Amino acid sequence: MKSKFNFIVFIFLLLISCQTQKIKLDVEAIDDDKIPTHESWNTNIKFYKENCLQALLKTSHLTDYKEEEFKLLDKVNVKFYNKKNELESILTSNFGKSDDKNKLLIAWGNVVVQNFEDKKLNTEELIWNEETGKVYSDKFVRIYDGADVIEGFGFESDKKLENYKIFKITYLAQRETKN
């Protein structure tokens, strides 16, 4: 009798352990528009205007959202060229967004633009308009122009930093020069 009872318990436990449990997952529906169409690493993008290279963008990681017409970028490096294909300036930033529809490149996070004439721009956000070739920001900017240091809010320039305007200057000083 005891062995019969043990056998029934054994069969019962065996049946219980072999049952598949149904787990109900609470998963939100995924919006297809928010899924990237592709990703790539260590990518180069060339921007042309009238068959002339305007800029060469390098990024460590690119996420492309085709439906929404933009790309997200990590560790951005952009080399700007003139019509003679000569390097004019270099932009670096932590992050970026290439807005394909409006032909804008938005860079943010430790943005630096350096030209080869002793001018350097620091800001937290900068926009390059591919059509006009202008760079601009409504954020705080600091420009080193030779011995001058200029700070303020709101900025616009050509991509070479040759002709720039700061809309609200908050600080102007001269750095000490080494003799």
SULSULNOR-V669993 format. One record per pair of residues at least 6 apart in sequence whose ideal C-beta (glycine too) atoms are under 8 Angstrom apart, sorted by the first residue. I is the first residue (numbers start at 1). J is the second residue. If there is no record, write none. Layout:
BEGIN
I:J
I:J
END
This chain:
BEGIN
32:67
33:65
33:67
33:68
34:65
36:63
36:64
36:65
37:64
37:65
37:66
37:67
38:64
39:61
39:62
39:63
39:64
40:61
40:62
40:64
41:60
41:61
41:62
42:58
42:59
42:60
43:58
43:59
43:61
43:62
44:56
44:57
44:58
45:56
45:57
45:59
45:62
45:98
46:53
46:55
46:56
46:57
47:53
47:54
47:55
47:56
47:57
47:130
48:54
49:130
49:131
49:133
52:81
52:83
52:85
53:81
53:85
54:80
54:81
54:130
54:133
55:78
55:79
55:80
55:81
55:105
55:128
55:130
55:159
56:78
56:79
56:81
57:73
57:76
57:77
57:78
57:96
57:98
57:105
58:76
58:77
58:78
59:73
59:74
59:75
59:76
59:77
59:96
60:74
60:75
61:73
61:74
61:75
62:71
62:72
62:73
62:74
63:71
63:72
64:71
65:71
65:72
69:99
69:100
69:101
70:97
70:98
70:99
70:100
70:101
71:97
71:98
71:100
72:95
72:96
72:97
73:95
73:96
73:97
73:98
74:94
74:95
75:94
76:91
76:92
76:93
76:94
76:95
76:96
76:107
77:90
77:91
77:92
78:90
78:91
78:92
78:105
78:107
78:128
79:87
79:89
79:90
80:87
80:88
80:89
80:90
80:91
80:159
80:160
81:87
81:88
82:88
82:160
87:116
88:115
88:116
88:159
88:160
89:113
89:114
89:115
89:116
89:159
89:160
89:161
90:113
90:114
91:107
91:111
91:112
91:113
91:126
91:128
91:135
92:110
92:111
92:112
93:107
93:108
93:109
93:110
93:111
93:112
93:126
94:108
94:109
94:110
95:107
95:108
95:109
96:105
96:106
96:107
96:108
97:105
97:106
98:104
98:105
99:105
99:106
103:129
103:130
103:131
104:127
104:128
104:129
104:130
105:127
105:128
105:130
106:125
106:126
106:127
107:125
107:126
107:127
107:128
108:124
108:125
108:126
109:124
110:124
111:121
111:122
111:123
111:124
111:125
111:126
112:120
112:121
112:122
113:120
113:121
113:126
113:135
113:159
113:161
114:120
114:121
115:160
115:161
115:162
117:160
117:161
117:162
118:144
118:145
118:146
119:143
119:144
119:145
119:146
119:161
119:162
120:143
120:144
120:161
121:141
121:142
121:143
121:155
121:157
121:161
121:164
122:141
122:142
122:143
123:137
123:139
123:140
123:141
123:142
123:155
124:139
124:140
125:137
125:139
126:135
126:136
126:137
126:139
126:155
127:135
127:136
127:137
128:134
128:135
128:159
129:135
129:136
133:158
133:159
134:156
134:157
134:158
134:159
135:155
135:156
135:157
135:158
135:159
136:155
136:156
136:157
137:154
137:155
138:153
138:154
138:155
139:153
140:151
140:152
140:153
141:151
141:152
141:153
141:154
141:155
141:166
142:149
142:150
142:151
143:149
143:150
143:151
143:155
143:161
143:164
143:166
144:175
147:174
147:175
147:177
148:172
148:173
148:174
148:175
149:171
149:172
149:173
149:174
149:175
150:166
150:169
150:171
150:172
151:166
151:169
151:170
151:171
151:172
152:166
152:167
152:168
152:169
152:170
152:171
153:166
153:167
153:168
153:170
154:166
154:167
154:168
155:164
155:165
155:166
155:167
156:164
156:165
156:167
157:163
157:164
157:165
158:164
END
